[in-house]
Amino acid sequence: MNTNGQAIAPALYRSLPFDTLKDFAPVTQLVSTSTVLVANAKLPAKSLGELVALAKAKPGRLNYGMTGVGNNLHLTMELLKRAIGIDIQAIPYRGDAPLNTALMAGEIDVAIVPIATIVPHIEAGSVRALAVTSARRSPLLPDVPTVSEAAVPGFEASGWLGYFVPARTPRETIRFIQRESAKVLAAPDIQQRLKALGNEPAGSTPEEFAAKFLADVASFAAIVKEAGIPPQN
């Protein structure tokens, strides 16, 4: 089981002990994971449109928190920056907890964070949700628009968890794992538990997951190049 970090790795690292495309066979996407763009409660921007206006009025003066060079949250913000045409600076943190603390304290202006970890702070008014990055609104934040609705039609940046197997695994084995996974994901109690964490069950076919995986490899390579992120060791 791996995240979409597997699609990011070829573009991000100087060398890998494996070939991402040749050594693994995609089996199924288990879930889509959604993130949300949030602002500290003191920031004047109360919507994505207002954030864009504020950032363009103060180019390079706003900042965003991130928890690792080249991870999904970092690249999603870089993708969003280019899509909406703003210049804001990255401030690194060692994890979600210190980032959230800094956000609530007003030390950073905005961040893209996992929905499940930030919902309690949004509900408490400690931070303000501006937009979710997925194609559809999140059931956990039904009143928060998508980026596509608010500013960039067609924008979508969802993470995922999926199963991979060694490349030479027999096709019948791959299909068996996918079918059994899909059965579990379709169970009402499993769906309820996954959605409570901000995840959307998938259960895609090997062909569907392979196509998504290849598209993500190409997309992340372009984002890393455009953002000027140097190769990591």
ABEGO torsion letter per residue (X at the ends): XBBAAAAAAAAABABBABBAAAABBBABBABBBBBBBBBBAABABABAAAAAAAAAABBGABBBBBAEBGBAAAAAAAAAAAAAGBBBBBBBBAEAAAAAAAAAAGABABBBBBAAAAAAAAAAGABBBABBABABBBAABAABBBAAAAABBGBBBBBBBBBBBBAABBAAAAAAAAAAAAAAAABAAAAAAAAAAGBBBBGBBAAAAAAAAAAAAAAAAAAAAAAGBBBBX
